[in-house]
Amino acid sequence: MALNTQLTDNTVNVQANALATLCNLGTIKIYGGTQPATADTAISSNTLGVTLTFGATAFATAVSGLLTANSITSGVAVATITPTWARIFKVDGTTVVMDVSAGASGANLTIGAFTSGTTVSASSFTHDVRNATSGF
């Protein structure tokens, strides 16, 4: 029989809000190239384009498991890239929280291509903690 977990909105909100707390004052390092297989995989040949910073409260309170970032502090690009993914770190700058997709549209982190030396900002960042897993 296939797995079929169904969580309440309250449960996914608790999970999402716990995840959000890990991001408070953390950083978002944005890369070009292929996203690693997992957030535990070391970064190899990817090019770091810019580092952005979350505020003291990184995300608004989750709604149905959906996290939407509060204001994110801009950064100055250290390379010219077309973003494809980002790694999120806790405030200590070394503890990885998660990896997410990044791009001009259809990604967790909405951010277009940028040039080295320019100020870069993200237009939106969302993460969805799912209510259900099935078919595994």
Disulfide bonds with the S-S distance in Angstrom:
none
